Amino acid sequence: MTESESTKRLQTLAEHRTLLQQVLTTAQERVLIISPFISISAIDSDNISTLVRLAIARGVQVRVFIDSHLNSYYDGTMKDRAKDGIAELVKAGAQVGVVNNIHNKTLARDNDLIAEGSFNWLSAVRIRNNECQREERTLVFTGEGVSKMIAQELDKIEETGYGVASLKKGDTTNDARLGLLVALAFILAIPIMIGKDIGDRILGFICTALLQI
């Protein structure tokens, strides 16, 4: 590791929340967030949608990837907290990709920072000592040397394939929103209904749904 590169270890909830905020507020080109789980509670607690919106206003590309199965019930129905979280981020301007079988928790900024660890960036409970809050650890690497790691991560996602959630403009009725969310749940259930291997391939190359606010 050269003098321009460094490694830091995050050990507290506050440290993780601070890093996420710093990445979104200091990025100049792009932010990558890989969080297998997503929850509207975490997004609201850290005001993430506003930070995303401000980053995009600066010309920053914000890409988010979540897991398709981990945010759904056994019958393939997507959990409400995940649907609302996706909708909130898409409304803020982020690109949200739904991927199969990811479990890594990754946060990257431009080409100079990448963090890897156990902290779910978009779902971890933000209330210290809450019964569902857990101790998490993350290693943060900075410097020019991390650009290769970020590129490898993006290449892996492209190889896996993913669907992209989007907002349908011009239709704000509740019935339309419900129908679109049902469509999302149906698409995420494809691997269950027709077999995992075939379903995963289909899911990887079609849009997950149009989420109506």
MARBAKE-744151 format. One line per 4 residues: number of its first residue (from 1); their letters; for each residue x negated, y negated, z of N, C-alpha, C. Coordinates in steps of 0.05 Angstrom, whole numbers, padded with zeros to 5 digits. Layout:
MARBAKE-744151
NUM = A = X,Y,Z,X,Y,Z,X,Y,Z | ...
end
This chain:
MARBAKE-744151
1 = MTES = -00017,00024,00000,00000,00000,00000,-00018,-00025,00000 | -00012,-00043,-00018,-00028,-00067,-00020,-00020,-00088,00000 | -00035,-00111,00001,-00029,-00132,00020,-00002,-00145,00014 | 00007,-00144,-00011,00032,-00156,-00019,00056,-00138,-00013
5 = ESTK = 00051,-00114,-00004,00073,-00095,00002,00074,-00090,00032 | 00098,-00084,00042,00101,-00079,00070,00125,-00060,00075 | 00125,-00049,00099,00146,-00031,00107,00156,-00039,00134 | 00183,-00040,00137,00195,-00047,00163,00216,-00026,00170
9 = RLQT = 00219,-00020,00195,00238,00000,00204,00261,-00014,00220 | 00285,-00011,00210,00309,-00022,00224,00320,-00001,00243 | 00326,-00011,00268,00335,00008,00288,00361,00000,00301 | 00371,-00024,00297,00395,-00033,00310,00417,-00041,00290
13 = LAEH = 00441,-00042,00299,00464,-00050,00282,00459,-00078,00273 | 00451,-00096,00290,00446,-00124,00283,00425,-00126,00261 | 00404,-00111,00262,00383,-00112,00242,00394,-00104,00214 | 00411,-00083,00214,00422,-00074,00189,00441,-00095,00177
17 = RTLL = 00458,-00107,00194,00476,-00127,00184,00461,-00152,00174 | 00440,-00159,00188,00424,-00182,00179,00411,-00177,00153 | 00400,-00153,00148,00387,-00147,00123,00407,-00149,00100 | 00430,-00137,00103,00450,-00138,00082,00457,-00167,00075
21 = QQVL = 00461,-00184,00095,00467,-00212,00090,00443,-00226,00076 | 00419,-00220,00085,00396,-00233,00073,00392,-00225,00043 | 00397,-00199,00038,00395,-00190,00010,00415,-00205,-00008 | 00440,-00207,00001,00460,-00220,-00015,00456,-00250,-00018
25 = TTAQ = 00443,-00262,00002,00440,-00291,00001,00413,-00300,-00012 | 00394,-00281,-00015,00368,-00289,-00026,00363,-00277,-00053 | 00379,-00258,-00062,00375,-00245,-00088,00376,-00266,-00110 | 00359,-00263,-00130,00358,-00282,-00153,00368,-00269,-00178
29 = ERVL = 00367,-00243,-00180,00375,-00229,-00205,00396,-00207,-00201 | 00391,-00190,-00181,00410,-00168,-00177,00409,-00157,-00149 | 00432,-00145,-00141,00434,-00131,-00116,00446,-00104,-00122 | 00434,-00083,-00111,00444,-00056,-00114,00451,-00045,-00087
33 = IISP = 00476,-00036,-00084,00485,-00024,-00058,00496,00003,-00064 | 00484,00024,-00053,00494,00051,-00055,00504,00059,-00027 | 00530,00062,-00024,00542,00068,00002,00562,00090,-00003 | 00557,00115,00004,00575,00137,-00002,00603,00132,00007
37 = FISI = 00606,00120,00030,00632,00113,00041,00637,00083,00038 | 00662,00075,00035,00668,00046,00034,00693,00041,00051 | 00694,00019,00066,00717,00013,00083,00722,-00017,00083 | 00746,-00025,00080,00754,-00053,00081,00746,-00066,00107
41 = SAID = 00747,-00050,00129,00740,-00061,00155,00711,-00071,00156 | 00693,-00056,00146,00665,-00064,00146,00661,-00088,00128 | 00674,-00088,00105,00672,-00110,00086,00682,-00136,00098 | 00705,-00135,00112,00716,-00158,00125,00699,-00167,00149
45 = SDNI = 00688,-00148,00164,00673,-00155,00188,00648,-00171,00181 | 00635,-00164,00159,00610,-00178,00151,00615,-00199,00129 | 00641,-00204,00123,00647,-00224,00102,00633,-00219,00076 | 00631,-00193,00070,00615,-00184,00047,00626,-00195,00020
49 = STLV = 00653,-00195,00018,00664,-00204,-00008,00657,-00233,-00014 | 00656,-00250,00007,00648,-00278,00003,00619,-00280,-00005 | 00602,-00264,00008,00573,-00264,00001,00569,-00254,-00027 | 00585,-00234,-00035,00583,-00224,-00063,00591,-00246,-00082
53 = RLAI = 00613,-00260,-00076,00623,-00281,-00094,00603,-00303,-00097 | 00590,-00311,-00075,00570,-00332,-00076,00545,-00323,-00092 | 00538,-00298,-00088,00515,-00288,-00103,00520,-00288,-00133 | 00544,-00279,-00141,00551,-00279,-00169,00552,-00307,-00181
57 = ARGV = 00561,-00326,-00164,00562,-00354,-00173,00534,-00364,-00179 | 00514,-00352,-00166,00486,-00360,-00171,00474,-00346,-00196 | 00490,-00328,-00208,00480,-00313,-00231,00469,-00286,-00224 | 00474,-00277,-00199,00464,-00251,-00190,00483,-00228,-00198
61 = QVRV = 00473,-00207,-00208,00489,-00183,-00214,00491,-00166,-00189 | 00515,-00159,-00181,00519,-00143,-00157,00532,-00116,-00166 | 00517,-00095,-00162,00527,-00068,-00169,00530,-00051,-00144 | 00553,-00039,-00142,00559,-00022,-00118,00567,00006,-00128
65 = FIDS = 00556,00026,-00114,00563,00054,-00121,00572,00068,-00096 | 00595,00082,-00098,00606,00098,-00077,00611,00126,-00087 | 00616,00144,-00068,00621,00172,-00075,00651,00177,-00080 | 00657,00192,-00100,00685,00197,-00107,00700,00214,-00086
69 = HLNS = 00687,00235,-00077,00700,00254,-00059,00701,00245,-00030 | 00680,00232,-00021,00678,00224,00007,00698,00203,00015 | 00710,00190,-00004,00730,00169,00002,00758,00179,-00004 | 00761,00205,-00007,00788,00217,-00013,00795,00238,00007
73 = YYDG = 00821,00244,00010,00830,00266,00026,00826,00292,00010 | 00831,00314,00023,00827,00340,00010,00844,00344,-00014 | 00867,00330,-00015,00885,00333,-00038,00877,00314,-00061 | 00855,00300,-00058,00846,00282,-00079,00856,00253,-00077
77 = TMKD = 00874,00248,-00058,00885,00221,-00054,00864,00203,-00041 | 00859,00180,-00053,00840,00162,-00042,00850,00149,-00017 | 00833,00146,00003,00841,00133,00028,00846,00103,00024 | 00866,00093,00039,00873,00065,00036,00850,00046,00042
81 = RAKD = 00834,00052,00062,00812,00035,00069,00791,00033,00046 | 00789,00055,00031,00771,00055,00008,00783,00039,-00015 | 00808,00044,-00021,00822,00030,-00043,00820,00000,-00038 | 00826,-00009,-00014,00826,-00037,-00008,00798,-00049,-00009
85 = GIAE = 00778,-00033,00000,00751,-00042,-00001,00741,-00046,-00030 | 00748,-00026,-00047,00741,-00028,-00075,00754,-00053,-00088 | 00780,-00056,-00083,00794,-00079,-00095,00782,-00105,-00086 | 00774,-00107,-00061,00763,-00132,-00051,00737,-00139,-00064
89 = LVKA = 00720,-00119,-00068,00694,-00124,-00080,00696,-00130,-00110 | 00715,-00116,-00123,00719,-00121,-00152,00730,-00150,-00156 | 00748,-00157,-00139,00759,-00184,-00140,00738,-00205,-00136 | 00718,-00199,-00120,00696,-00218,-00115,00676,-00219,-00138
93 = GAQV = 00678,-00199,-00157,00662,-00200,-00180,00641,-00178,-00182 | 00640,-00160,-00162,00620,-00138,-00162,00629,-00117,-00182 | 00610,-00103,-00193,00615,-00079,-00209,00614,-00055,-00189 | 00637,-00041,-00187,00639,-00018,-00169,00640,00008,-00185
97 = GVVN = 00620,00024,-00182,00619,00050,-00195,00626,00072,-00176 | 00642,00092,-00186,00650,00115,-00169,00635,00139,-00180 | 00617,00150,-00164,00599,00171,-00172,00605,00197,-00157 | 00597,00219,-00168,00601,00245,-00155,00576,00253,-00139
101 = NIHN = 00581,00262,-00115,00560,00276,-00099,00536,00259,-00091 | 00540,00234,-00085,00518,00218,-00074,00521,00217,-00044 | 00498,00216,-00030,00499,00214,-00001,00477,00195,00009 | 00460,00186,-00009,00439,00167,-00001,00451,00139,00005
105 = KTLA = 00438,00125,00023,00447,00098,00030,00424,00079,00022 | 00428,00065,00001,00407,00049,-00011,00416,00020,-00015 | 00397,00002,-00009,00402,-00027,-00013,00377,-00038,-00027 | 00382,-00052,-00049,00359,-00062,-00064,00364,-00091,-00073
109 = RDND = 00343,-00106,-00074,00344,-00134,-00083,00324,-00139,-00105 | 00333,-00150,-00127,00316,-00157,-00150,00297,-00133,-00155 | 00271,-00138,-00156,00251,-00117,-00159,00231,-00116,-00136 | 00239,-00129,-00113,00219,-00132,-00092,00227,-00120,-00065
113 = LIAE = 00251,-00108,-00063,00259,-00097,-00037,00278,-00073,-00042 | 00272,-00052,-00027,00291,-00029,-00027,00291,-00018,00002 | 00315,-00011,00011,00319,00000,00038,00332,00027,00035 | 00322,00047,00050,00333,00074,00049,00335,00084,00078
117 = GSFN = 00358,00095,00084,00362,00106,00111,00389,00119,00115 | 00399,00118,00140,00424,00131,00146,00448,00112,00148 | 00443,00086,00146,00464,00066,00150,00482,00064,00125 | 00508,00069,00129,00527,00065,00107,00533,00035,00105
121 = WLSA = 00522,00022,00084,00523,-00007,00082,00552,-00019,00081 | 00570,-00004,00070,00597,-00014,00065,00618,00000,00082 | 00610,00016,00102,00630,00030,00118,00623,00033,00147 | 00598,00030,00154,00590,00034,00182,00605,00015,00201
125 = VRIR = 00614,00026,00224,00628,00010,00243,00611,-00013,00254 | 00622,-00037,00253,00606,-00060,00261,00609,-00068,00290 | 00624,-00053,00306,00628,-00059,00334,00609,-00043,00351 | 00590,-00056,00364,00570,-00043,00380,00583,-00027,00403
129 = NNEC = 00575,-00002,00407,00585,00015,00428,00613,00025,00423 | 00624,00020,00400,00649,00032,00393,00646,00062,00391 | 00666,00078,00397,00664,00107,00397,00656,00118,00370 | 00661,00103,00349,00654,00113,00322,00628,00101,00312
133 = QREE = 00616,00083,00328,00591,00071,00319,00568,00090,00326 | 00549,00092,00308,00527,00111,00311,00500,00097,00309 | 00480,00109,00321,00453,00098,00318,00443,00104,00290 | 00431,00084,00277,00422,00087,00249,00393,00078,00247
137 = RTLV = 00379,00089,00227,00352,00081,00222,00348,00077,00192 | 00333,00056,00185,00328,00051,00156,00300,00040,00153 | 00287,00050,00132,00261,00039,00124,00264,00019,00102 | 00252,-00004,00105,00254,-00025,00085,00226,-00029,00072
141 = FTGE = 00225,-00026,00046,00200,-00030,00031,00202,-00055,00015 | 00181,-00072,00016,00181,-00097,00000,00155,-00098,-00016 | 00156,-00114,-00037,00133,-00118,-00054,00138,-00108,-00082 | 00120,-00114,-00100,00123,-00107,-00128,00124,-00077,-00132
145 = GVSK = 00112,-00062,-00115,00111,-00033,-00118,00138,-00019,-00117 | 00159,-00033,-00106,00185,-00019,-00103,00201,-00020,-00129 | 00193,-00035,-00149,00208,-00036,-00173,00212,-00009,-00186 | 00191,00008,-00184,00193,00035,-00196,00214,00051,-00182
149 = MIAQ = 00216,00049,-00155,00236,00064,-00140,00264,00055,-00147 | 00268,00029,-00151,00294,00019,-00158,00302,00029,-00186 | 00283,00028,-00204,00288,00038,-00231,00295,00067,-00231 | 00281,00083,-00215,00287,00112,-00213,00315,00117,-00202
153 = ELDK = 00323,00101,-00183,00350,00104,-00172,00372,00098,-00192 | 00368,00077,-00207,00387,00069,-00228,00388,00090,-00250 | 00365,00101,-00257,00364,00121,-00278,00379,00146,-00269 | 00376,00153,-00243,00390,00177,-00233,00420,00173,-00234
157 = IEET = 00430,00150,-00227,00458,00144,-00228,00469,00146,-00257 | 00453,00135,-00276,00461,00136,-00304,00463,00164,-00314 | 00444,00181,-00305,00444,00209,-00313,00469,00224,-00302 | 00476,00216,-00277,00499,00229,-00265,00525,00221,-00278
161 = GYGV = 00527,00196,-00285,00552,00185,-00297,00570,00175,-00276 | 00586,00155,-00282,00604,00143,-00263,00627,00128,-00277 | 00648,00125,-00262,00671,00109,-00271,00669,00082,-00259 | 00679,00061,-00272,00678,00034,-00262,00706,00024,-00257
165 = ASLK = 00711,00015,-00232,00737,00004,-00224,00738,-00025,-00234 | 00763,-00034,-00242,00766,-00061,-00251,00794,-00071,-00243 | 00797,-00097,-00245,00823,-00109,-00238,00839,-00114,-00264 | 00865,-00109,-00262,00883,-00115,-00284,00893,-00143,-00281
169 = KGDT = 00888,-00160,-00300,00896,-00188,-00298,00924,-00192,-00310 | 00938,-00211,-00299,00964,-00219,-00310,00988,-00203,-00299 | 00984,-00186,-00280,01006,-00170,-00269,01002,-00167,-00240 | 01018,-00181,-00224,01013,-00182,-00195,01035,-00168,-00179
173 = TNDA = 01052,-00153,-00192,01073,-00140,-00177,01063,-00117,-00160 | 01076,-00112,-00138,01068,-00090,-00121,01071,-00063,-00135 | 01092,-00060,-00151,01096,-00035,-00165,01073,-00029,-00184 | 01063,-00049,-00197,01041,-00045,-00216,01016,-00037,-00200
177 = RLGL = 01011,-00050,-00177,00988,-00043,-00161,00990,-00014,-00151 | 01014,-00006,-00142,01018,00021,-00133,01013,00041,-00155 | 01023,00035,-00179,01019,00054,-00201,00989,00057,-00208 | 00975,00034,-00207,00947,00036,-00214,00931,00051,-00193
181 = LVAL = 00938,00047,-00167,00924,00062,-00146,00930,00092,-00148 | 00955,00099,-00156,00961,00127,-00160,00944,00138,-00182 | 00940,00122,-00203,00923,00131,-00225,00895,00136,-00216 | 00885,00118,-00199,00858,00122,-00187,00857,00148,-00172
185 = AFIL = 00876,00153,-00155,00876,00177,-00139,00877,00202,-00157 | 00893,00200,-00179,00895,00223,-00198,00868,00229,-00211 | 00855,00208,-00220,00829,00212,-00234,00809,00223,-00215 | 00808,00214,-00190,00790,00224,-00170,00796,00253,-00163
189 = AIPI = 00821,00262,-00168,00828,00289,-00162,00822,00309,-00185 | 00814,00298,-00208,00809,00316,-00231,00790,00339,-00225 | 00767,00334,-00211,00750,00357,-00205,00763,00378,-00189 | 00782,00371,-00172,00796,00390,-00155,00816,00406,-00172
193 = MIGK = 00830,00393,-00190,00851,00406,-00205,00841,00424,-00227 | 00819,00417,-00240,00811,00433,-00263,00783,00446,-00260 | 00772,00444,-00236,00746,00456,-00231,00725,00435,-00229 | 00707,00438,-00210,00688,00417,-00203,00670,00410,-00227
197 = DIGD = 00657,00429,-00240,00638,00423,-00261,00650,00407,-00284 | 00673,00417,-00294,00686,00404,-00317,00697,00377,-00307 | 00709,00377,-00284,00721,00352,-00274,00701,00331,-00268 | 00677,00339,-00258,00657,00319,-00252,00647,00306,-00278
201 = RILG = 00645,00321,-00299,00636,00310,-00325,00656,00290,-00336 | 00681,00298,-00333,00702,00279,-00342,00702,00254,-00326 | 00701,00257,-00300,00701,00234,-00282,00678,00215,-00287 | 00655,00227,-00295,00631,00211,-00299,00633,00193,-00323
205 = FICT = 00652,00197,-00341,00652,00182,-00366,00679,00168,-00372 | 00696,00166,-00352,00720,00151,-00356,00723,00131,-00333 | 00739,00111,-00338,00744,00091,-00317,00761,00103,-00295 | 00754,00098,-00271,00769,00109,-00249,00797,00099,-00247
209 = ALLQ = 00801,00073,-00253,00828,00062,-00253,00827,00032,-00255 | 00849,00019,-00259,00851,-00010,-00258,00865,-00017,-00232 | 00850,-00030,-00214,00860,-00036,-00188,00873,-00064,-00188 | 00899,-00064,-00182,00913,-00090,-00182,00914,-00102,-00154
213 = I = 00905,-00127,-00153,00906,-00141,-00127,00935,-00147,-00120
end
